Each structure stands twice: as C-alpha cells, then as structure tokens.
Amino acid sequence: MKEYFLFLDESKNTPPSVHFALGGYAVEKAVYEEKICPYIRKMKKDIFEDENVILHESELRIAKKEIYKIMRKPEKRELFWRSMGELFDENNITVFVAVINPNEYKIKYNSRFLNDEYFVCLEIIVENFVHFLEKHNAIGTIYLESQNPKADNRLTNYFQQLVKRGTRCMNNHAVRTQIATINFYQKSDLNIGLQIADFIPNTMKKYAHGIKNKRPSIECEIAKCLYDGQAGEVNTFGVKKV
C-alpha cells in the first residue's frame, strides 16, 4: 500500500486580506524523500549557498534579512521561482485548499457556537484527502505547522473528533482507515515539506477569488496540481470556498 504525506500551512485574514485559507499538498512518501528533499537542498545551495535556509515566501519577497538579500539579484530571483515552478510540474504533487471569509461566516451564522475557521477548513481538507487516499489505495500522514502547545492540542482533539464521527461526506471508518496520524513541526525544524506548503494557501486564496498574485508567481503551476476528485470537480475537491 502506498503512503502519502500531506503538508499543510495557513494564510490568515490579515488586512488587507479578508480571507483565511488552509492549504497544502500531498505527495507520495518515496517521491518526497528521494526526489523533493534532495531537489530543494540543491536549490538552496545553488541560490543561497546554504541548504539550511528556511523558505518563507513573504520574507523571500521582501528580501530584507541578510540570508534573503540574494533574491534582489534578478538572475537568482528568476532561478528561484523557475525552480519552484518545476518542483510542482515534475513531482506528481496534489494540492488541497479550503478558503473562508471569517467575518462573513460569523455574520451569516450569528452563533456563539461556531467552529473556528481553521477547524472548518481542516475538516474540508481531511475529507478530500481521505477521498484521494481511497482512490489511490493508500494511507496518509498529515503534517501541520505548530502554533503553540495549546493550539496544537486543540487541533489534535478536533482531529480525533473527525476520527470518531467522520466528516460531512466521509464516515469515521474512512478517516480512521485512511489517515494514520497528524504531526506538528515548525518550519524552523527544517521540515522541507512545510516550507514548500508555505507557498500554497496565500497564492490559492487569491486564485480562488480572482485576485492577482504578486509576480513572479507559481500560481499556474500550483493550480494545475489541484485535486479534482477524479471527476473534474476542482472547486469541490481541490480549492473549496466556504
């Protein structure tokens, strides 16, 4: 049976953005370990001369910190974005995103019992990832960026609820059978999977709402990887707007 990793990151609704997004990508374990990790390490060494540099999109674009100043050079900047685009093009990556406007969500439902927007998006992605795993006769592990011990514990408890009750469309047996566990890491732990996932939620929440992404961008390469449920339904399985 195949094993897949799903790496997830979030993009908060920090002004001027009004949308929250949780998103990331699934990749077969062997592809991640044997192709993607060596590829990223080499890219970092070629561009930054340091394979331990942390890839964080916003800091790479601002290029203020000393380690990122190399991105001010046009040839290095072009090489970086081309390399990131090729990463998505060539490694059988599958992208999952859920996008919500928290303010509209709270106004629409007007209830003190609402789930946190993170939980709403996580359930959508778990549901679609379970569907993906079933179709690929595989099991999966989810990797999330750690926030703090209290928040991580809340997320773990919520995931356990999904294991017990299932999601809206997938029953608890499906979740329990297809997903082994969730794990928390910091990007500073040099988790390459989470560093790559950092480029997805902000890019895709703009894509979902027809907002232009900053150039250079790998929007097209990421969009080509959106999961369609093997039914041509990208807006249901790949990038779901709540």
C-alpha positions in Angstrom: 0.0 0.0 0.0 1.3 3.5 -0.9 1.9 6.1 1.7 1.3 9.8 1.2 2.3 12.8 3.2 0.1 15.9 3.3 1.8 19.1 4.3 -0.5 22.0 5.4 0.0 25.7 6.1 -2.3 28.6 6.8 -2.8 32.1 5.4 -4.5 34.3 7.9 -7.1 37.0 7.1 -4.7 39.8 8.0 -5.6 43.1 6.4 -5.9 43.9 3.5 -6.8 40.2 3.0 -10.3 39.3 4.3 -9.9 35.6 3.6 -8.4 32.8 5.7 -7.0 29.8 3.9 -5.6 26.4 4.9 -3.8 24.6 2.1 -1.0 22.4 1.1 0.0 19.4 -1.0 0.0 15.6 -0.9 2.9 13.6 -2.3 3.9 10.0 -2.1 6.4 9.4 0.7 9.1 7.9 -1.7 8.8 10.9 -4.0 9.2 13.3 -1.1 12.2 11.6 0.4 14.0 10.6 -2.8 13.3 13.5 -5.1 11.8 16.5 -3.5 14.1 16.8 -0.4 17.3 16.4 -2.4 16.0 18.8 -5.1 15.2 21.6 -2.5 18.5 21.1 -0.7 20.4 21.5 -4.0 18.3 24.5 -5.0 19.0 26.2 -1.7 22.7 25.6 -2.0 22.8 26.9 -5.6 20.9 30.1 -4.8 21.6 30.8 -1.1 24.8 28.8 -0.7 23.1 27.4 2.4 20.9 24.3 2.3 19.6 25.1 5.8 18.0 28.5 4.8 14.2 28.5 5.6 11.9 29.1 2.6 9.3 31.6 3.7 7.5 33.3 0.8 6.9 36.7 2.4 10.5 37.1 3.6 11.8 35.9 0.3 9.8 38.6 -1.5 10.8 41.4 0.9 14.4 40.2 1.0 15.4 42.3 4.0 17.2 39.7 6.1 20.8 39.1 5.1 20.2 35.5 4.1 17.5 36.6 1.6 19.2 39.6 0.1 20.5 37.4 -2.7 16.9 37.4 -4.0 17.4 41.1 -5.0 19.5 39.8 -7.9 17.3 39.3 -10.9 19.1 36.1 -12.1 18.8 34.5 -8.6 15.2 35.6 -8.2 14.3 34.1 -11.6 16.2 30.9 -10.9 14.3 30.5 -7.6 10.8 30.9 -9.0 11.5 28.8 -12.0 12.9 26.1 -9.8 9.8 26.2 -7.5 7.5 26.0 -10.6 9.4 23.0 -11.9 9.0 21.4 -8.5 5.2 21.4 -8.8 5.4 20.4 -12.5 7.6 17.4 -12.2 6.7 15.6 -8.9 3.1 14.3 -9.1 2.0 16.7 -6.4 -1.7 17.1 -5.5 -2.9 20.3 -3.9 -5.7 20.8 -1.4 -7.0 24.2 -0.3 -10.0 25.5 1.7 -10.8 29.2 1.8 -13.2 31.1 4.1 -14.1 34.7 4.9 -14.3 34.6 8.7 -16.2 37.8 9.0 -18.9 36.8 6.6 -19.0 33.3 8.1 -19.7 34.7 11.6 -22.3 37.2 10.4 -24.1 34.6 8.3 -24.4 32.1 11.1 -24.6 34.6 14.0 -24.0 32.0 16.7 -21.7 31.7 19.7 -21.3 28.0 19.0 -19.5 28.3 15.7 -16.4 26.3 15.0 -13.1 28.1 14.5 -12.4 28.9 10.8 -9.3 26.7 11.0 -11.4 23.7 12.0 -13.9 24.3 9.3 -11.1 24.4 6.7 -9.3 21.4 8.2 -12.4 19.2 8.1 -12.8 20.0 4.4 -9.2 19.1 3.6 -9.3 16.0 5.7 -12.4 14.9 3.8 -10.9 15.5 0.4 -7.6 13.9 1.4 -9.4 10.8 2.6 -11.2 10.6 -0.7 -7.8 11.0 -2.5 -6.2 8.2 -0.4 -9.1 5.9 -1.1 -8.8 6.4 -4.8 -5.1 5.7 -4.6 -5.3 2.7 -2.3 -3.1 4.5 0.2 -2.7 5.7 3.7 -1.7 9.2 4.7 0.0 11.3 7.4 -0.8 15.0 7.9 1.9 17.5 8.8 0.8 20.8 10.2 2.8 23.9 11.2 2.9 24.1 15.0 1.3 27.2 16.5 1.7 26.7 20.3 1.1 23.8 22.6 -2.4 24.9 23.5 -3.4 25.4 19.9 -1.8 22.2 18.8 -3.7 20.3 21.4 -7.0 21.8 20.3 -6.2 20.7 16.7 -5.3 17.2 17.8 -8.5 16.9 19.8 -10.5 18.2 16.8 -8.9 15.7 14.5 -9.7 12.9 17.0 -13.4 14.1 16.7 -13.2 13.5 13.0 -11.8 10.1 13.6 -14.7 9.3 15.8 -17.6 10.8 13.9 -16.2 11.3 10.3 -16.7 14.4 8.2 -19.8 15.7 6.4 -19.4 13.3 3.5 -16.9 10.6 4.7 -17.7 8.4 7.6 -15.5 7.7 10.6 -14.3 4.4 9.2 -12.9 6.2 6.2 -11.0 8.7 8.3 -9.7 6.1 10.7 -8.7 3.7 7.9 -7.0 6.2 5.5 -5.2 8.6 7.8 -2.6 7.3 10.2 -1.9 10.4 12.3 -1.2 14.2 12.3 2.1 15.7 13.3 3.3 19.2 14.2 6.5 20.8 13.1 8.0 24.3 12.8 9.4 25.5 9.5 12.5 26.2 11.6 12.8 22.5 12.2 13.9 22.5 8.6 10.9 20.5 7.5 11.1 20.8 3.8 7.5 19.7 3.2 6.1 22.6 5.3 8.5 25.1 3.7 7.0 24.2 0.3 3.5 24.3 1.7 4.1 27.9 2.8 3.7 29.0 -0.9 0.2 27.5 -1.4 -2.5 29.0 0.8 -1.9 32.7 0.2 -1.5 32.1 -3.5 -4.5 29.9 -3.8 -6.9 32.0 -1.8 -6.2 34.9 -4.3 -6.6 32.5 -7.2 -10.0 31.3 -5.8 -11.3 34.8 -5.6 -9.8 36.1 -8.9 -7.3 38.4 -7.1 -3.9 38.9 -8.9 -0.9 37.3 -7.2 2.4 39.2 -7.0 4.8 38.5 -9.7 6.8 36.4 -10.1 4.3 33.7 -9.2 3.8 30.0 -9.3 0.0 30.3 -9.3 -0.4 28.4 -12.6 1.9 25.5 -11.6 0.1 25.1 -8.3 -3.4 25.4 -9.9 -2.5 22.6 -12.3 -2.0 20.3 -9.2 -5.4 20.9 -7.6 -7.2 17.7 -6.8 -10.4 17.2 -8.9 -11.7 14.0 -7.2 -11.1 12.1 -10.5 -14.4 13.8 -11.5 -13.2 17.1 -12.9 -14.5 18.9 -9.8 -11.6 21.1 -8.8 -13.8 23.5 -7.0 -15.1 20.7 -4.7 -12.0 18.7 -4.1 -9.1 21.0 -4.9 -9.9 24.5 -3.8 -13.1 24.7 -1.8 -14.6 28.1 -1.0 -16.8 28.1 2.2 
